[in-house]
Amino acid sequence: QVQLVESGGGLVQAGGSLRLSCAASRSIFSINVLSWHRQAPGKQRELVASITSGGSRNYADSVKDRFTISRDNTKNTVYLQMNSLKPEDTAVYYCTASMTMTTTWGPGTQVTVSS
């Protein structure tokens, strides 16, 4: 099993940037897919970005060209660089680790973008 802890959330003005970090309790080298999801108030949780063990990336249309996901296997950490933030990016952001049989979620970090 792996435990995940997100950090880096906060309050930022529209157009600003934040970098979220997700620290894992063990090596992430063999984890198939690491992802960031988000859930805004009153909305369903949605996939924001994912990265495979081979480095392939996938993004939601709403964040393409603004967000970048990366992983540092030496630090057991996955990142989400968020640029040109918009008020509609306000949500709780969750990190997930997907392995063969299980998906583990972190507790989440709040991102608030003011207009």
Accessible surface in RSA format (square Angstrom, percent):
REM  Atomic radii and reference values for relative SASA: ProtOr
REM  Chains: A
REM  Algorithm: Lee & Richards
REM  Probe-radius: 1.40
REM  Slices: 20
REM RES _ NUM      All-atoms   Total-Side   Main-Chain    Non-polar    All polar
REM                ABS   REL    ABS   REL    ABS   REL    ABS   REL    ABS   REL
RES GLN A   1   169.09  94.6 110.47  80.7  58.62 139.6  68.03 144.8 101.06  76.7
RES VAL A   2     3.07   2.0   0.00   0.0   3.07   7.4   0.76   0.7   2.31   6.3
RES GLN A   3   132.58  74.1 129.85  94.9   2.72   6.5  38.05  81.0  94.52  71.7
RES LEU A   4     8.25   4.6   0.85   0.6   7.40  18.6   0.85   0.6   7.40  19.9
RES VAL A   5    90.38  59.5  88.46  80.1   1.92   4.6  88.46  76.9   1.92   5.2
RES GLU A   6    13.28   7.6   0.06   0.0  13.22  31.5   0.00   0.0  13.28  10.8
RES SER A   7    59.86  50.6  55.57  74.2   4.28   9.9  40.77  86.8  19.09  26.7
RES GLY A   8    36.82  45.4   0.00   N/A  36.82  45.4  23.91  65.6  12.91  28.9
RES GLY A   9    28.29  34.9   0.00   N/A  28.29  34.9   2.21   6.1  26.08  58.4
RES GLY A  10    29.96  36.9   0.00   N/A  29.96  36.9  29.81  81.8   0.14   0.3
RES LEU A  11   132.71  73.9 100.20  71.7  32.51  81.7 100.20  70.4  32.51  87.5
RES VAL A  12    24.91  16.4  19.09  17.3   5.81  14.0  24.91  21.6   0.00   0.0
RES GLN A  13   135.81  75.9 133.37  97.5   2.44   5.8  35.60  75.8 100.22  76.0
RES ALA A  14    50.18  46.1  26.99  41.6  23.19  52.8  27.38  38.6  22.80  60.4
RES GLY A  15    55.60  68.6   0.00   N/A  55.60  68.6  29.57  81.2  26.02  58.3
RES GLY A  16    22.25  27.4   0.00   N/A  22.25  27.4  21.30  58.5   0.95   2.1
RES SER A  17    57.79  48.8  38.01  50.7  19.78  45.6  22.12  47.1  35.67  50.0
RES LEU A  18    34.84  19.4  29.80  21.3   5.04  12.7  34.84  24.5   0.00   0.0
RES ARG A  19   132.73  55.7 116.94  59.6  15.80  37.6  27.56  37.7 105.17  63.7
RES LEU A  20     0.00   0.0   0.00   0.0   0.00   0.0   0.00   0.0   0.00   0.0
RES SER A  21    24.47  20.7  24.46  32.6   0.01   0.0  11.85  25.2  12.62  17.7
RES CYS A  22     1.34   1.0   0.42   0.5   0.92   2.2   0.00   0.0   1.34   1.4
RES ALA A  23    52.43  48.2  49.07  75.7   3.35   7.6  49.07  69.1   3.35   8.9
RES ALA A  24    15.90  14.6   1.12   1.7  14.78  33.6   1.91   2.7  13.99  37.1
RES SER A  25    73.69  62.3  31.03  41.4  42.66  98.3  38.07  81.1  35.63  49.9
RES ARG A  26    83.03  34.9  76.23  38.9   6.79  16.2  54.66  74.7  28.37  17.2
RES SER A  27    54.85  46.4  50.63  67.6   4.22   9.7  40.40  86.0  14.45  20.3
RES ILE A  28     1.90   1.1   1.90   1.4   0.00   0.0   1.90   1.4   0.00   0.0
RES PHE A  29   145.19  72.6 139.64  86.5   5.54  14.4 139.64  84.7   5.54  15.9
RES SER A  30    78.70  66.5  58.51  78.1  20.19  46.5  46.68  99.4  32.01  44.8
RES ILE A  31     0.31   0.2   0.09   0.1   0.22   0.5   0.31   0.2   0.00   0.0
RES ASN A  32    66.44  45.8  64.18  62.0   2.26   5.4  17.51  42.1  48.93  47.3
RES VAL A  33    44.42  29.2  44.42  40.2   0.00   0.0  44.42  38.6   0.00   0.0
RES LEU A  34     0.83   0.5   0.83   0.6   0.00   0.0   0.83   0.6   0.00   0.0
RES SER A  35     5.99   5.1   5.99   8.0   0.00   0.0   0.05   0.1   5.93   8.3
RES TRP A  36     0.00   0.0   0.00   0.0   0.00   0.0   0.00   0.0   0.00   0.0
RES HIS A  37    33.29  18.2  33.29  23.1   0.00   0.0  15.86  16.3  17.43  20.3
RES ARG A  38    14.52   6.1  14.52   7.4   0.00   0.0   2.26   3.1  12.26   7.4
RES GLN A  39    62.10  34.7  57.92  42.3   4.18  10.0  11.92  25.4  50.18  38.1
RES ALA A  40    20.44  18.8  17.07  26.3   3.37   7.7  17.47  24.6   2.98   7.9
RES PRO A  41   114.42  83.4  86.36  78.7  28.06 102.0  99.10  81.8  15.32  95.2
RES GLY A  42    93.04 114.7   0.00   N/A  93.04 114.7  46.24 126.9  46.80 104.8
RES LYS A  43   138.83  67.7 126.32  77.5  12.51  29.8  82.62  74.4  56.21  59.9
RES GLN A  44   164.33  91.9 148.98 108.9  15.36  36.6  53.93 114.8 110.40  83.7
RES ARG A  45   103.34  43.4  77.83  39.7  25.51  60.7  24.26  33.2  79.08  47.9
RES GLU A  46    74.20  42.6  68.70  52.0   5.50  13.1  31.32  60.6  42.87  35.0
RES LEU A  47    73.31  40.8  61.22  43.8  12.09  30.4  61.22  43.0  12.09  32.5
RES VAL A  48     0.74   0.5   0.70   0.6   0.05   0.1   0.74   0.6   0.00   0.0
RES ALA A  49     0.35   0.3   0.00   0.0   0.35   0.8   0.35   0.5   0.00   0.0
RES SER A  50    14.00  11.8  13.91  18.6   0.09   0.2   2.57   5.5  11.42  16.0
RES ILE A  51     2.34   1.3   2.24   1.7   0.09   0.2   2.34   1.7   0.00   0.0
RES THR A  52    46.99  33.4  46.99  47.6   0.00   0.0  43.78  58.8   3.21   4.9
RES SER A  53    63.10  53.3  38.85  51.9  24.25  55.9  10.94  23.3  52.16  73.1
RES GLY A  54    75.25  92.8   0.00   N/A  75.25  92.8  39.45 108.3  35.79  80.2
RES GLY A  55    29.52  36.4   0.00   N/A  29.52  36.4  21.63  59.4   7.88  17.7
RES SER A  56    75.54  63.8  64.05  85.5  11.50  26.5  35.68  76.0  39.86  55.8
RES ARG A  57   122.26  51.3  87.97  44.8  34.30  81.7  23.56  32.2  98.70  59.8
RES ASN A  58    83.64  57.7  81.01  78.3   2.63   6.3  20.93  50.4  62.71  60.6
RES TYR A  59    43.13  20.1  34.22  19.5   8.91  23.2  31.56  23.7  11.57  14.3
RES ALA A  60    25.74  23.7  12.86  19.8  12.88  29.3  24.05  33.9   1.69   4.5
RES ASP A  61   120.86  84.7  98.11  97.6  22.75  53.8  37.98  89.4  82.88  82.7
RES SER A  62    61.17  51.7  39.80  53.1  21.37  49.2  50.29 107.1  10.88  15.2
RES VAL A  63     0.17   0.1   0.17   0.2   0.00   0.0   0.17   0.2   0.00   0.0
RES LYS A  64   104.41  50.9  93.72  57.5  10.70  25.5  48.39  43.6  56.03  59.7
RES ASP A  65   153.34 107.4 103.87 103.4  49.47 117.0  41.81  98.4 111.53 111.2
RES ARG A  66    29.43  12.4  24.94  12.7   4.49  10.7  23.94  32.7   5.49   3.3
RES PHE A  67     5.81   2.9   0.00   0.0   5.81  15.1   0.00   0.0   5.81  16.6
RES THR A  68    68.51  48.7  67.45  68.4   1.06   2.5  39.39  52.9  29.12  44.0
RES ILE A  69     0.00   0.0   0.00   0.0   0.00   0.0   0.00   0.0   0.00   0.0
RES SER A  70    37.64  31.8  37.64  50.2   0.00   0.0  23.77  50.6  13.87  19.4
RES ARG A  71    37.25  15.6  13.00   6.6  24.25  57.7  13.44  18.4  23.81  14.4
RES ASP A  72    40.00  28.0  36.04  35.9   3.96   9.4  13.78  32.4  26.22  26.2
RES ASN A  73    51.76  35.7  38.26  37.0  13.50  32.5  14.47  34.8  37.30  36.0
RES THR A  74   127.07  90.4  89.15  90.4  37.92  90.4  87.81 117.9  39.26  59.3
RES LYS A  75   137.65  67.2 116.94  71.8  20.71  49.3  70.85  63.8  66.81  71.2
RES ASN A  76    41.57  28.7  41.52  40.1   0.05   0.1   2.11   5.1  39.45  38.1
RES THR A  77    14.48  10.3  14.20  14.4   0.28   0.7   4.97   6.7   9.51  14.4
RES VAL A  78     2.26   1.5   1.88   1.7   0.39   0.9   1.88   1.6   0.39   1.0
RES TYR A  79    28.55  13.3  28.55  16.2   0.00   0.0  16.87  12.7  11.68  14.4
RES LEU A  80     0.00   0.0   0.00   0.0   0.00   0.0   0.00   0.0   0.00   0.0
RES GLN A  81    57.88  32.4  57.78  42.2   0.10   0.2  28.21  60.0  29.67  22.5
RES MET A  82     0.00   0.0   0.00   0.0   0.00   0.0   0.00   0.0   0.00   0.0
RES ASN A  83    58.91  40.6  58.91  56.9   0.00   0.0  15.39  37.0  43.52  42.1
RES SER A  84    60.05  50.7  55.07  73.5   4.98  11.5  19.64  41.8  40.42  56.6
RES LEU A  85     2.33   1.3   0.00   0.0   2.33   5.9   0.00   0.0   2.33   6.3
RES LYS A  86    86.38  42.1  86.06  52.8   0.32   0.8  39.87  35.9  46.51  49.5
RES PRO A  87    55.77  40.6  48.94  44.6   6.83  24.8  49.25  40.7   6.51  40.5
RES GLU A  88   115.39  66.2  91.34  69.1  24.05  57.3  57.55 111.3  57.83  47.2
RES ASP A  89     0.66   0.5   0.66   0.7   0.00   0.0   0.00   0.0   0.66   0.7
RES THR A  90    32.84  23.4  30.20  30.6   2.63   6.3  28.14  37.8   4.69   7.1
RES ALA A  91     0.46   0.4   0.01   0.0   0.44   1.0   0.46   0.6   0.00   0.0
RES VAL A  92    41.42  27.3  41.28  37.4   0.14   0.3  41.28  35.9   0.14   0.4
RES TYR A  93     0.00   0.0   0.00   0.0   0.00   0.0   0.00   0.0   0.00   0.0
RES TYR A  94    31.90  14.9  31.90  18.2   0.00   0.0   8.73   6.6  23.18  28.6
RES CYS A  95     0.00   0.0   0.00   0.0   0.00   0.0   0.00   0.0   0.00   0.0
RES THR A  96     0.88   0.6   0.88   0.9   0.00   0.0   0.00   0.0   0.87   1.3
RES ALA A  97     0.00   0.0   0.00   0.0   0.00   0.0   0.00   0.0   0.00   0.0
RES SER A  98    30.33  25.6  30.14  40.2   0.19   0.4  16.89  36.0  13.45  18.8
RES MET A  99    41.02  21.2  29.22  19.3  11.80  28.1  20.58  17.5  20.44  27.1
RES THR A 100   119.62  85.1  89.96  91.2  29.65  70.7  65.18  87.6  54.43  82.3
RES MET A 101   171.15  88.6 137.26  90.8  33.89  80.7 117.85 100.2  53.30  70.6
RES THR A 102    63.97  45.5  55.24  56.0   8.72  20.8  55.42  74.4   8.55  12.9
RES THR A 103    70.79  50.3  43.78  44.4  27.01  64.4  23.10  31.0  47.68  72.1
RES THR A 104    24.01  17.1  20.05  20.3   3.96   9.4  20.88  28.0   3.13   4.7
RES TRP A 105    99.33  39.9  75.74  36.7  23.59  55.4  60.01  32.0  39.32  63.8
RES GLY A 106     5.83   7.2   0.00   N/A   5.83   7.2   0.72   2.0   5.11  11.4
RES PRO A 107   101.19  73.8  68.56  62.5  32.63 118.6  80.96  66.8  20.23 125.8
RES GLY A 108    20.24  25.0   0.00   N/A  20.24  25.0   0.57   1.6  19.67  44.0
RES THR A 109    18.31  13.0  12.60  12.8   5.71  13.6   7.44  10.0  10.87  16.4
RES GLN A 110    85.87  48.0  76.88  56.2   9.00  21.4  50.25 107.0  35.62  27.0
RES VAL A 111     0.00   0.0   0.00   0.0   0.00   0.0   0.00   0.0   0.00   0.0
RES THR A 112    48.45  34.5  48.45  49.1   0.00   0.0  36.53  49.1  11.91  18.0
RES VAL A 113     7.35   4.8   0.00   0.0   7.35  17.7   0.00   0.0   7.35  19.9
RES SER A 114    42.39  35.8  35.92  47.9   6.48  14.9  35.45  75.5   6.95   9.7
RES SER A 115   129.62 109.5  67.78  90.5  61.85 142.5  55.51 118.2  74.11 103.8
END  Absolute sums over single chains surface
CHAIN  1 A     6028.6       4613.1       1415.5       3195.2       2833.3
END  Absolute sums over all chains
TOTAL          6028.6       4613.1       1415.5       3195.2       2833.3
